[in-house]
Amino acid sequence: MNRMLVHSIIHKRPVYQQYRKWFVLDEDFSWSLDKLQQDVFHCLNQSFSIPIVFCDACEANKIVSELGEEEAEFLQYAAGVYWREVGIIFIFKFDEYLPLVETLFHELRHVMQERIPFYQKQFELDKRLPYEERKTEQDAFNYARNHLTKFINQGKKQLLL
């Protein structure tokens, strides 16, 4: 997806915070975006250049539609989604910090899966399976859970220092 097109479509809306390629389009987002990104990337020991947009599902559908893709109805139940076709992660639930971090780990794992040959093929196979049976989702949930534990333990170590 054209990076400038994504950027211009996002900036048609009120952007309450921006840090690099992370954008907050919801005035109720209460976290420091740069601290959040640093916390997540530090725990993962890597950074990502994919845009991440914090907004509601309705806004995500509008953005995707402007990028020429079909809207999705299932978004209202999701905490976040990696929209592979447009190369954007949307995060919809961000009231609590630890669940937010876990959702980011989950969605970023999907980005990582794109570089793993097994999962590259599995994305297409998973489209035919119920959500709970998808190998890409099972892997992302396990990855997120493990890294959230690591994240919490790192935080405890920081408190002790």
C-alpha positions as CSV (number, residue, x, y, z in Angstrom):
1,M,0.0,0.0,0.0
2,N,1.2,3.4,-0.9
3,R,2.6,4.9,2.4
4,M,1.7,8.5,1.4
5,L,-1.8,7.5,0.5
6,V,-2.3,5.9,4.0
7,H,-0.8,8.9,5.7
8,S,-3.0,11.4,3.8
9,I,-6.2,9.4,4.5
10,I,-5.4,9.2,8.2
11,H,-4.6,12.9,8.4
12,K,-8.1,13.8,6.9
13,R,-9.3,13.0,10.5
14,P,-8.4,14.6,13.8
15,V,-5.2,13.1,15.0
16,Y,-4.9,13.5,18.7
17,Q,-1.5,11.9,19.0
18,Q,1.1,10.7,16.6
19,Y,4.4,9.0,17.2
20,R,6.2,7.9,14.1
21,K,3.7,5.7,12.3
22,W,1.3,5.3,15.2
23,F,-1.8,7.4,15.1
24,V,-4.5,8.1,17.7
25,L,-7.9,9.1,16.2
26,D,-9.9,8.9,19.5
27,E,-9.8,11.7,22.0
28,D,-10.4,9.1,24.9
29,F,-7.0,7.5,24.3
30,S,-5.2,8.2,27.6
31,W,-1.7,6.7,27.1
32,S,1.5,8.3,26.0
33,L,1.9,7.0,22.5
34,D,5.7,7.2,22.4
35,K,6.0,5.4,25.8
36,L,3.6,2.7,24.6
37,Q,5.6,2.1,21.4
38,Q,8.9,2.0,23.3
39,D,7.5,-0.4,25.9
40,V,6.2,-2.8,23.2
41,F,9.2,-2.7,20.9
42,H,11.6,-3.1,23.9
43,C,9.8,-6.2,25.0
44,L,9.8,-7.7,21.5
45,N,13.4,-6.7,20.9
46,Q,12.5,-5.3,17.5
47,S,10.6,-2.4,15.9
48,F,8.0,-2.4,13.1
49,S,7.3,0.2,10.5
50,I,3.7,-0.8,9.9
51,P,1.1,2.0,10.7
52,I,-0.9,1.4,13.8
53,V,-4.2,3.4,14.2
54,F,-6.1,3.6,17.5
55,C,-9.7,4.3,16.6
56,D,-13.1,2.8,16.7
57,A,-14.2,0.1,14.2
58,C,-16.4,2.4,12.3
59,E,-13.5,4.7,11.6
60,A,-11.3,1.8,10.6
61,N,-13.9,0.7,8.0
62,K,-14.0,4.2,6.6
63,I,-10.2,4.3,6.3
64,V,-10.1,0.9,4.6
65,S,-12.9,1.9,2.3
66,E,-11.0,5.0,1.2
67,L,-8.0,2.8,0.5
68,G,-10.2,0.8,-1.9
69,E,-10.9,-2.3,0.2
70,E,-14.2,-3.7,1.4
71,E,-15.4,-2.9,4.8
72,A,-15.7,-5.7,7.4
73,E,-18.7,-6.2,9.8
74,F,-16.9,-8.4,12.4
75,L,-14.7,-5.5,13.7
76,Q,-17.2,-4.5,16.4
77,Y,-16.2,-7.6,18.4
78,A,-12.5,-7.3,17.9
79,A,-9.9,-5.6,20.2
80,G,-7.7,-5.1,17.2
81,V,-7.0,-6.3,13.7
82,Y,-4.1,-6.6,11.3
83,W,-5.6,-5.7,8.0
84,R,-3.2,-7.5,5.7
85,E,-4.7,-6.2,2.4
86,V,-3.9,-2.6,3.4
87,G,-0.9,-3.2,5.7
88,I,-2.3,-1.4,8.8
89,I,-3.0,-2.5,12.3
90,F,-6.2,-1.1,13.9
91,I,-6.6,-1.1,17.7
92,F,-10.2,-0.6,19.0
93,K,-9.9,-1.3,22.7
94,F,-7.4,0.7,24.7
95,D,-9.0,1.5,28.1
96,E,-6.6,-0.8,30.1
97,Y,-2.8,-0.8,29.5
98,L,-2.0,-4.5,29.9
99,P,-4.8,-5.7,27.6
100,L,-3.8,-3.0,25.1
101,V,-0.2,-4.2,25.2
102,E,-1.3,-7.8,24.7
103,T,-3.4,-6.8,21.7
104,L,-0.5,-5.1,20.2
105,F,1.7,-8.2,20.7
106,H,-1.0,-10.3,19.0
107,E,-1.4,-8.0,16.0
108,L,2.3,-7.5,15.6
109,R,2.7,-11.3,15.6
110,H,0.5,-11.4,12.5
111,V,3.0,-9.0,10.9
112,M,5.8,-11.4,11.8
113,Q,3.9,-14.3,10.5
114,E,4.1,-12.7,7.0
115,R,7.9,-13.5,7.0
116,I,7.5,-17.2,8.1
117,P,6.8,-19.5,5.1
118,F,4.5,-21.8,7.0
119,Y,2.3,-18.9,8.1
120,Q,2.4,-17.3,4.7
121,K,0.5,-20.3,3.3
122,Q,-1.5,-20.7,6.5
123,F,-3.2,-17.3,6.2
124,E,-5.0,-18.5,3.0
125,L,-5.9,-21.9,4.6
126,D,-7.2,-20.2,7.7
127,K,-9.8,-18.1,5.8
128,R,-11.9,-21.3,5.5
129,L,-11.7,-22.2,9.2
130,P,-13.7,-20.9,12.2
131,Y,-11.7,-18.2,14.0
132,E,-10.8,-20.4,17.0
133,E,-9.3,-23.1,14.7
134,R,-7.1,-20.8,12.7
135,K,-3.4,-21.7,13.3
136,T,-2.3,-18.1,12.7
137,E,-4.7,-17.0,15.5
138,Q,-3.6,-19.8,17.9
139,D,0.0,-18.8,17.3
140,A,-0.7,-15.1,17.8
141,F,-2.6,-15.7,21.0
142,N,0.2,-17.9,22.5
143,Y,2.8,-15.3,21.4
144,A,0.9,-12.4,22.9
145,R,0.3,-14.3,26.2
146,N,4.0,-15.3,26.5
147,H,5.2,-11.8,25.7
148,L,2.7,-10.2,28.1
149,T,4.2,-12.4,30.9
150,K,7.6,-11.3,29.8
151,F,6.4,-7.6,29.8
152,I,5.0,-7.9,33.3
153,N,8.1,-9.5,34.6
154,Q,10.3,-6.8,33.0
155,G,8.2,-4.2,34.7
156,K,8.6,-5.9,38.1
157,K,12.4,-6.0,37.6
158,Q,12.3,-2.2,36.8
159,L,10.5,-1.6,40.1
160,L,13.1,-3.5,42.0
161,L,16.0,-1.5,40.5
